[in-house]
Amino acid sequence: MSPSTYSISDLAGEFDVTTRSIRFYEDQKLLFPTRRGQTRIYSGPDRVRLKLILRGKRLGFSLAETRELFELWDETPTGSIKQLQLLMTKIEEKKAALEQQLKDIAMLQLELDSAESRCREAIDEMKQEST
């Protein structure tokens, strides 16, 4: 491989993902390697796209959302207000979902604390009754 191209194993090692995952992203039309016989040859832009796919996953973006962002980017490689507005909308949606999850977790913690307290009280009562 030349310095600006990568094999599937190069990318898998660099990003700590399986080659199967990379092939899956290719099947989902997120990566577009060229081929030399059976060998996939990934370009610098493919490497960047893989990095963005993985970052998007960490941020909670679905592959469909990532594909939508890539399609916008492919339309206008220099970027556009439309791209940034879509990304901001997606970010706002993720933040709102996280806020709701935080609220749900806090409520669940309160419910668990209450259940734990009731259990401890019941245990204490049972201990006192048996003595």
C-alpha positions, -999 to +999 in steps of 0.1 A: +000+000+000+012+035-007+013+061+021-021+075+010-039+041+007-048+015+034-057-021+035-087-033+055-063-047+081-045-014+083-077+005+091-090-023+115-057-021+135-056+017+135-092+021+147-095-011+168-124-025+149-129-058+131-125-061+094-161-075+094-173-041+108-154-023+080-170-045+054-204-039+070-199-001+066-190-007+030-222-028+025-241+001+041-227+024+014-206+045+039-172+034+025-162+030-011-128+012-014-114+004-048-104-032-055-073-048-068-085-084-075-101-094-041-081-068-022-099-037-009-078-005-012-090+023+010-081+059+003-074+088+027-110+100+024-122+065+032-100+066+063-115+099+073-151+086+067-143+055+089-131+078+117-163+099+114-185+068+114-169+056+146-170+091+162-207+093+152-214+059+168-197+072+201-220+102+200-251+081+194-256+087+157-273+059+138-257+047+106-287+062+087-279+096+103-243+093+094-252+084+058-274+114+056-246+137+067-222+121+043-246+125+014-249+162+022-211+164+024-207+146-009-231+171-026-209+201-015-174+190-005-165+225+008-193+224+033-225+243+035-250+260+058-274+231+051-249+206+063-241+225+095-278+231+102-285+194+099-256+185+121-267+211+147-303+196+146-289+161+151-267+174+180-297+191+196-317+159+193-289+138+209-285+163+237-323+163+244-323+125+245-294+125+269-311+150+292-341+128+293-320+098+301-303+117+329-337+125+343-348+089+340-317+077+357-321+102+386-358+090+390-347+054+390-320+061+416-346+077+439-369+047+434-341+022+442-330+042+472-366+042+485-370+004+479-336-002+496-347+019+526-380+000+529-361-033+528-336-022+555-365-011+577-383-044+572-351-063+580-346-042+612-382-049+622-378-086+616-346-087+637-363-068+666-393-092+665-370-123+666-352-111+697 
